[in-house]
Amino acid sequence: MPLGEPPKSARSKPALGRKSPLGEKRANHHPTVKPIKLMSYLITLGSREGDIILDPFIGSGTTAIAAVMTGRHYIGYETDREYVRIANSRLSEVQLQLL
C-alpha cells in the first residue's frame, strides 16, 4: 500500500517503544487501529468457528482480519473510501497467507 498522512493526534510525542511513531507516513494511517491479537481474543470469547462477525465501522479491517484468522466469517461497513481500500488490501494479504 502507498504511504499516507499519519492520523492527527493530540499527543506531541509517540509512546516509548512504539513501532510506528506518530507523525511518520505509514501504509495503514487509520487513526484507531486495534491490535489483531486483541480482536482475535475478543472474537473467540463471543463466537464459535463458522459464525459471522459484524463490524459496522470496519475502518482498516482489523476485526475482519481477526475473524478470518480465527475461522469466522465477517460483514463490515465503512463509509470512507480510503479506509475501504486499506481494509481490502490488508484482507487480501491475510487471505493469501492462509491459502
C-alpha positions in Angstrom: 0.0 0.0 0.0 1.2 3.5 -0.6 2.1 5.6 2.5 -0.5 8.1 3.7 -0.5 11.0 6.0 -0.4 10.0 9.7 -3.6 10.3 11.8 -4.0 13.5 13.7 -3.3 13.2 17.4 -3.4 15.4 20.5 -0.2 13.8 21.7 3.0 15.7 20.9 5.3 12.6 21.1 4.8 9.0 20.3 4.7 6.4 23.1 8.0 4.9 24.1 8.8 1.9 22.0 6.0 2.5 19.5 6.8 0.7 16.2 5.1 3.3 14.0 5.7 6.7 15.6 3.2 9.4 15.3 3.9 11.9 12.7 5.5 9.5 10.2 3.8 8.4 7.0 2.5 4.8 7.0 0.5 2.5 4.9 -2.3 2.0 7.4 -3.0 5.5 8.5 -6.4 4.9 10.2 -6.4 6.8 13.5 -7.7 3.9 15.7 -6.1 0.7 14.5 -6.5 -2.1 17.0 -4.1 -5.0 17.6 -5.1 -8.1 15.6 -4.2 -10.3 18.6 -6.7 -8.3 20.8 -9.5 -8.5 18.3 -8.8 -12.3 17.8 -9.1 -12.8 21.5 -12.4 -10.9 21.8 -13.9 -12.7 18.8 -13.0 -16.1 20.3 -14.7 -15.1 23.6 -18.0 -14.3 22.0 -18.3 -16.6 19.0 -17.6 -20.0 17.5 -15.8 -21.0 14.3 -18.1 -20.5 11.3 -20.0 -17.7 13.0 -20.5 -14.3 11.3 -18.8 -11.3 12.9 -20.5 -7.9 12.2 -18.3 -4.8 12.2 -20.5 -1.8 11.4 -17.4 0.5 11.4 -14.7 -1.7 9.7 -12.1 1.0 9.4 -8.8 -0.5 8.3 -10.2 -4.1 8.7 -8.6 -5.4 11.9 -11.8 -7.1 13.1 -12.3 -8.7 9.7 -8.7 -9.9 9.7 -9.1 -11.4 13.1 -12.4 -13.1 12.1 -10.7 -14.7 9.1 -7.7 -15.8 11.2 -10.0 -17.5 13.8 -12.2 -19.3 11.3 -15.1 -16.9 11.3 -16.9 -15.0 8.5 -17.4 -11.3 8.6 -19.6 -8.5 7.4 -18.3 -5.0 7.6 -19.4 -1.5 6.7 -17.4 1.6 6.1 -18.2 5.0 4.5 -14.7 6.3 3.9 -13.3 5.0 0.6 -9.7 5.3 1.7 -10.3 3.1 4.7 -12.1 0.6 2.5 -9.0 0.5 0.2 -6.8 -0.1 3.3 -9.1 -2.9 4.7 -9.3 -4.6 1.3 -5.6 -4.6 0.9 -4.9 -5.9 4.3 -7.6 -8.6 4.0 -6.2 -9.7 0.6 -2.8 -10.2 2.1 -4.1 -12.3 5.0 -6.3 -14.4 2.8 -3.3 -15.2 0.5 -1.3 -16.2 3.5 -3.9 -18.6 4.7 -4.1 -20.5 1.3 
